[in-house]
Amino acid sequence: MPAEHALREALVKACKVLYAVKAAGDGLGGHLSTRLDEQRILIKPRPVSWCRLEPGDLIVIDFNGKRVDGLADERSAVREWPIHAQIYRARPDVGCVLHAHPVASTLMATLSIDVEPLDQDCAAFVGKLPVLDNGAVSISTPERGEEVARTLGKMGALLLKNHGSIVAGPDIASVCVTAHRLEKVAETMLRAASIAGLPVMSPGAKAAVLQAREAVDAALRGGMDEERWKMLQDYHLGT
């Protein structure tokens, strides 16, 4: 596990990139976190800007949502901390969690549009994108956080109908890449829905694409997230 100061720097870069690629929505809500250990979570509080934050703006909370690195105040509000805590509890393999309100992903879930393998990114999410319809309530209790974790299961992303999205992965790079791809996929599906009847693809065509992609994705998966993450930083941070 990297040292906390390195994780703070990485989380700040991630927040800025996620905002730039629209995966953080309008930036007025949401939070990104990384697991420090089995008792502590480093997280971006909701009131802190996605694109202007500094490493010192991040706070540390425990798995009960209590701030443990300083005094709690308005700038350290994380009402939906149970999303992060309960996913980390349920998934030892997860090291980073994002909750945000991206426009296209949220609308796709609200309209009950299923992802079809229209391109390579879309193919990666077919059958792997659960949707939770909980009345669009805030995930502000442990019980609601547990419901999120159960619905997510072993997947890497979850849509909250009429609310937003959640992405979970082993590290910051994988979460950022998945969040970026998810919003692109949602934009593609909404565009397809506006010009053609859904579903666009026949069952046979869909199966053929997925079968072809399965072998390719298995061969290319290793290292792709890190490569894409470096490219996203280059495009949006100039690093």
Disulfide bonds with the S-S distance in Angstrom:
none
